[in-house]
């Protein structure tokens, strides 16, 4: 009877340990994957010209434009 009594009384603690171990493993995998990929660059945002503004020579040749 002792083994069954111990199983029920420690079941929740063992499940919590398992979950913590699983989450730790997943976090390590994610960190490793991110380190392998390197820093992400936000190249998805493309600058488009506003159709309502006219294109001027100053707009085309200004080196300090944003």
Rosetta silent file (secondary structure, phi, psi, omega in degrees, C-alpha in Angstrom):
SEQUENCE: XXXXXXXXXXXXXXXXXXXXXXXXXXXXXXXXXXXXXXXXXXXXXXXXXXXXXXXXXXXXXXXXXX
SCORE:     score description
SCORE:     0.000 S_00000001
   1 L     0.000  -25.843 -175.842    0.000    0.000    0.000 S_00000001
   2 H   -61.429  -39.570 -177.201    2.898    2.379    0.608 S_00000001
   3 H   -66.956  -37.757  179.878    3.850    2.784   -3.058 S_00000001
   4 H   -71.561  -37.098  178.647    0.332    3.807   -4.085 S_00000001
   5 H   -64.108  -42.949  179.162    0.032    6.217   -1.199 S_00000001
   6 H   -65.480  -38.168 -177.811    3.304    7.861   -2.198 S_00000001
   7 H   -62.344  -48.794 -177.876    2.261    8.054   -5.857 S_00000001
   8 H   -67.784  -36.578 -176.660   -0.941    9.954   -5.181 S_00000001
   9 H   -75.115  -24.715 -178.144    0.617   12.290   -2.658 S_00000001
  10 H  -109.068    5.106 -176.035    3.534   13.244   -4.915 S_00000001
  11 H   -61.203  -47.415 -177.355    1.751   13.160   -8.277 S_00000001
  12 H   -65.589  -38.474  179.347    1.133   16.908   -8.508 S_00000001
  13 H   -65.503  -41.135  178.866    4.683   17.767   -7.507 S_00000001
  14 H   -66.069  -39.604  178.734    6.094   15.393  -10.127 S_00000001
  15 H   -64.832  -39.423  178.128    3.816   16.834  -12.809 S_00000001
  16 H   -65.702  -39.649  177.422    4.925   20.359  -11.927 S_00000001
  17 H   -63.818  -42.410  178.803    8.583   19.319  -12.114 S_00000001
  18 H   -61.900  -43.953 -179.483    7.992   17.708  -15.495 S_00000001
  19 H   -64.756  -41.948  178.731    6.280   20.811  -16.825 S_00000001
  20 H   -63.254  -40.840  178.931    9.056   23.066  -15.539 S_00000001
  21 H   -64.528  -42.296  179.688   11.659   20.816  -17.148 S_00000001
  22 H   -63.929  -44.664  179.300    9.747   20.829  -20.437 S_00000001
  23 H   -64.936  -38.127  178.163    9.414   24.634  -20.427 S_00000001
  24 H   -63.973  -42.658 -179.939   13.113   25.039  -19.613 S_00000001
  25 H   -64.171  -42.613  178.712   14.040   22.754  -22.491 S_00000001
  26 H   -65.018  -39.275  178.818   11.794   24.667  -24.903 S_00000001
  27 H   -64.817  -40.108  178.272   13.267   28.003  -23.761 S_00000001
  28 H   -65.068  -41.180  178.206   16.794   26.708  -24.323 S_00000001
  29 H   -62.158  -43.037 -179.077   15.844   25.495  -27.802 S_00000001
  30 H   -65.007  -43.113  179.124   14.315   28.869  -28.642 S_00000001
  31 H   -63.545  -40.654  179.433   17.366   30.759  -27.371 S_00000001
  32 H   -65.083  -42.522 -179.751   19.668   28.507  -29.357 S_00000001
  33 H   -64.925  -42.555  179.014   17.589   28.962  -32.509 S_00000001
  34 H   -66.044  -37.275  178.568   17.532   32.754  -32.109 S_00000001
  35 H   -67.434  -35.076 -179.193   21.292   32.839  -31.533 S_00000001
  36 H   -71.131  -37.991 -179.700   21.828   30.754  -34.638 S_00000001
  37 H   -72.093  -33.142 -177.557   19.636   33.022  -36.805 S_00000001
  38 L    89.791  179.465 -178.805   21.271   36.204  -35.607 S_00000001
  39 L   -68.751  143.060  179.722   19.630   39.567  -35.105 S_00000001
  40 L   -85.953  144.579  176.921   16.564   40.256  -37.202 S_00000001
  41 L  -109.865  142.248  179.546   16.463   43.231  -39.487 S_00000001
  42 L   -90.917   72.783  179.555   13.270   45.134  -40.192 S_00000001
  43 L   -92.704   -3.890 -177.267   13.568   45.171  -43.961 S_00000001
  44 L   -70.577  -24.567 -179.399    9.896   44.444  -44.490 S_00000001
  45 L   -83.715  107.126  179.461    9.006   48.126  -44.203 S_00000001
  46 L   -99.028  138.809  178.854    9.566   49.596  -47.650 S_00000001
  47 L   -82.420  129.411  178.040    9.456   53.330  -48.207 S_00000001
  48 L  -117.542  152.521  179.632    6.940   54.356  -50.815 S_00000001
  49 L   -82.971  145.142  177.487    6.487   57.720  -52.425 S_00000001
  50 L   -80.070  124.093 -175.935    3.398   59.745  -51.719 S_00000001
  51 L   -70.252  -20.663 -178.283    1.415   60.075  -54.948 S_00000001
  52 L   -81.628  -17.226  179.936   -0.043   63.425  -53.912 S_00000001
  53 L   -95.254  138.451  177.259    3.379   65.136  -53.677 S_00000001
  54 L   -76.678  149.271  177.422    5.247   66.175  -56.844 S_00000001
  55 L   -87.983  120.901 -178.415    8.765   64.849  -57.380 S_00000001
  56 L  -111.419  166.111  178.590   11.212   67.751  -57.458 S_00000001
  57 H   -63.931  -37.797  178.398   14.893   67.984  -58.268 S_00000001
  58 H   -63.225  -38.899  178.697   15.617   68.863  -54.630 S_00000001
  59 H   -63.472  -38.712 -177.673   13.799   65.692  -53.493 S_00000001
  60 H   -76.297  -31.857 -172.814   15.913   63.560  -55.827 S_00000001
  61 H  -105.005   -3.795 -176.848   19.297   65.140  -55.049 S_00000001
  62 L   -73.827  115.445  179.976   19.003   65.965  -51.315 S_00000001
  63 L   -76.391  -16.854 -177.150   21.530   63.763  -49.444 S_00000001
  64 L   -96.160   15.007 -178.712   20.012   64.630  -46.040 S_00000001
  65 L   -73.827  159.232 -177.607   16.526   63.317  -46.745 S_00000001
  66 L   -85.336    0.000    0.000   14.951   60.770  -44.458 S_00000001
